[in-house]
Amino acid sequence: MNVLDIIDKKEKGELLSKEEIKYVIDGYLDGSIEDYQMSAFLTEVDLLGLSFEETLALTDIMLNSGDKLSLDIENLADKHSTGGVGDKTTLVLLPLVASLGINVAKMSGRGLGHTGGTIDKLESIRGFNTSMSFNDFKKQIKKIGVALTGQMANLVPADKKIYALRDVSGSVDSIPLIASSIMSKKLASGSDNIVIDLKVGSGALVESLDEARRLGKLMVKIGKKYGKSTTCLLTNMDEPLGYAVGNKLEVIESIDTLKGKGPDDLEKLVIELSSLMIYPFKNISISEAREISYENIKNGKAYQKFKEWVQMQGGDLSSLKVNGNVMEVHSKKDGYVKKVDALSIGKLAHKLGAGRLKKEDVINHDVGIVLKVKVGDYVKKGDVLLTIIYDKIKVTEEEVLECFEISVEKVLPQKLIIDIIK
Ligand code: URA
């Protein structure tokens, strides 16, 4: 086989065999295929797509390119989010699900670009250990039902190398490449029930609803081929989730939510994801699962589990005081909030130092944004639109106001959960 013949075959619109795809992936991993050749291959895939059989073959090859997590723990559920601005769902969801007797073993990443990573958020709790050994990870799940760590095992090394190349060669938005990248990692982490929160909108990986539906259906179909219960929720990311954007601020909002005092959209999303994660194990309907999820927020059990989890991983919750300078930005007119643009807010938080551009960048856990309005709210001239917590880098009022649109006509709140694909 020869990589050029394979690229040529793809270019002509012919289907590739699993052996041919494996030849390319293995060759790229062992260095016999160069970056420029792989990037030509990925560009063809981006332009011409892959059939379902080709996507499945690619997923399988990636899945088998490294370790598979074998935790030997029953009732193991997993959730994946494609990432969004203010998306602190994992911090609330994991202890909630664990408080309901279902195990969650999560490996998360640091943030890159305008969305924050769960590991960064948790590291704003002083002492929280985000690099656990496999044995400690497993022991903790057996003991309290929940653990979260940064990458621990060598899961799907092919994805790591290919994703880095996609990032710089313009093929991050290819639907079959995203599907195989996400599903190979989910399948390698060994959960029995996979729930994916696929964000759609300005602050998300996928902006168009049609594309998101296509991606959601593809991931669910792949999961089912492996005999895994797989559900994909399409959720709005045109405006940030909740009010807080920035690491420590998001942890504080998550705690409020665990105490039943969080933003409605975040609570609703957490309850929906929790019910989808737990219902197959408990043999109950989704609406019963929703009820017991609500119950464990209201009776404090989810918050208790959160405290237990943080303590087990060495975190000190008394460290959560936010330090910084405060700047408020006010509305210049009366009207309904029509837009709180997620991408612009994410970029603003990034500029304040809440995120990183390169892997090596150091972030500031304290800085960020607290929104005071959501789409559909009515504001009067002079009302606060948001508060900024900053250190040195200040953003201008004009920049902030560009994130918003205020309209004289009535605007309805945004629909959070757009679709559920099963
Ligand atoms: N997240 C992933 O893990 N992979 C992609 O390709 C896109 C988002």
Residues whose N, C-alpha, C, O or C-beta is under 5 A from the ligand:
A	BS01	URA	V172 L177 I178 S181 I182
